[in-house]
Structures are given as structure tokens and as C-alpha cells.
């Protein structure tokens, strides 16, 4: 099963989380599901380093069948990172290839020979600083230019470590309900964030079914705080997705308009907010175009689509697909969205721009370009409940070994006198 998931990610462009979620039900034992999850995510996180090490033992790894290459990667991860004894790791993956289809089985001997000799120490010798922190060279240069080599390396290493299951508490009695069903609950870096180790799948827990908790990384949760007090204010949540931040805003007393370009994601957000028990207005619209149908609002949150380089821990397949062209396309879209969303914020209002990407192009460059053409807007200090690193404009949350994702955040205010919020809500 693991080899099929890894092969789908490599050859079909599948998301690891989606492919794994579909495959895990075929494994009846919890320990097998846990092992498969660790090997899939771990192999993908370490793939650039693993490939550099395998390159010392293989003449043309790209020519190998996808499942054979997956077995070599997974075996190297088990030996070099997970610490599985060599004989056990080699035997398991050789046997998996022996049971393979067509010419695949004939390569079991190659898998045996390579896995017995592969050494992750070869990664840095062959691939330099990028391979040492398991990044493709172009992505390493991109992050180094934005963060400096030291912070780029620390961030990349941090995202190699698995994160706990982070839950945001949105209802009373959540912790008690989780613990009553055997979950281990530990405090997170925010009062509403909890690190949870459940004994059963999350969807089966009453705290989830009853809308008391929502999966969310604390970095994502912290961004909402940059808007300040939103009680009794009308707030746009643009790029709302599954409605996670819309739920936070509604819980804080805001009147929320959730804007999402994808109708299916908007409907998924509607269902999720129904589960959580919050009333939110949902609008399907392309925020790169004028949003004339929406009212002027007191505040707006734009969590813009991005290349996701601050979330490599949870989306490690990004490492295999990232390129400069995608960054340029994302930055152009982000700039267009920022200009259109700003048009809907009343004088005196606030706009928070955020991306889960760490490069300058999708961060401060977008905001600086916007401010250059918007004399009635200014950047203000970003105040978050997590440690940040100051940027030219705005700030970054850097990925951490204890499970925080990376984000860029900017807080902007529009000049003018604040109007009555009720009037703004109906304008």
C-alpha cells in the first residue's frame, strides 16, 4: 500500500494526504496505519536527501519503475531516519518488490543491493547544503534569499519533523469530551490550540462530531489575531476554503462573509461551519475581479492561495513540484486579490494579508507593490500571539520543530474616519 501511495504522488501528481486517506482503510490494525503514515510522509519529507544518497548508488534512478524507486526511497528512510535495523528494512522492501507486477519483480536484487549500501551521509557530500536539509537546490536558494541561510536551514530541518494533531477549541467542554474518549490532550502555544493524541480517528470523536473542535495549525489560528477586536464588526474572509478562519471570526463575534472561488470548497466550508454551529454568509466569487456585489466591511482577512513553502511538513509533495514559474503566477494572483479586497474595506478599516509561503515574492514584495499604488493605505505593526521574525513589511512565523507551520503576515490600515459598523454592514 505504501509503495502505491508513493508511486501515485510521484507519477500522478496526487496529494499525499488524499492518496493516504484513501488507502489507509485497507489496513485493519491501528499500528499498521500509523506505520504507513509515518513512512509515506517521512519518505516525502526527506526525498531530496534520499535521492541524493541513492544517486551515489544508482546510474539512472529516473529510469526505474515508480514502485521500485518508491521502495528504494522508503527503505532508505527506514534505515537512515526511522532507525529500523538494516536487515529488517531491506527484507521488507525487497519482498514487496518480489510480489510486484511484471518486470518489477526482476529488480528485487537491485533493491536488495542498493538498500544494503545506501548511506544518507552521502546526501550532503553529493548535494551540498540543499540536500543536507532535504530541499531541492532551487527551493533552497529561494528560501535562503528570503530568510538567510541560517534561518532557511533551521526552517527546513524543522519541517522534517512530524507535527502533532493540532485542534482549535471552539466550544465549551471540548477537552473534557476528548479526554473522556481516551485522547491525550496537551496545551498548545495558543489558549485555544491543543496538541491531541486520540485513540480513534478524529471523525469518530464526539468533540469533533459536536462541533467543539477544528483541526488547525496554531500558526494558521494566530493570523486571525492580527485583525484585532472583531466583535460586532463585519469581516470578509477571502480564500475561506473549509471555513476554518471564518469559524474563528464568528466565534469572536464577527459578522462574517466567506468568499471562495471554488464552489465545491465553498460548499465544504458551509458544511463544516454547520458542524461547528456558526452562521456565515457564503459567496462564490473570484477575488481577482471586482467584488462590487459585496458591502463595504470593517475588516478583511485575505489568506491568499500560495505555493505553500511554509507547510512542507504536512504537504511534502510540494518539494517535488515547486518551481519559480509557479511563484510568479501565485504572486501575480495574490497582488490582484489584495487590490480587489482592499476596495471593499471602509476608510479606517483593517486588512490582513497572509500566505503560508516563506519567499519574498509572495510576501513583502506583494505588499510593497500594493502600497506603492495605494496612498490611502499604510502598513501597521503585526501583533500575533506567536513569535515572529520582522520582515521589510509585516512579519513571518517560521516553522518550528514542535509543529508550527510557516506564514507571512502583513497588517494594513486604510486612512479615514471609522464609520458606524452597523451602517457599514448594510452599505
Secondary structure by P-SEA (a helix, b strand, c coil): caaaaaaaaacccccaaaaaaacccccccaaaaaaaaaaaaaaaaaaaaaaaaaaacccccccccaaaaaaaaaaaaaaccccccaaaaaaaaaaaaaacccccccaaaaaaaaaaccccccccccccccccccccaaaaaaaaaaccaaaaaaaaaaaaccccbbbbbcccaaaaaaaaabbbbbbcccccccccccccccccccccccccccccccccccccccccccccbbbbbcccccaaaaaaaaaaccbbbbbbccaaaaaaaaaaaaaabbbbbbbbccccccccccccccbbbbbccccccccccccccccccccaaaaaaaaaaaaaaaaaaaaaccccbbbbbbbccccccccaaaaaaaaaacccccccccccccbbbbccccccccccccbbbbbbbbbbbbccccccaaaaaac
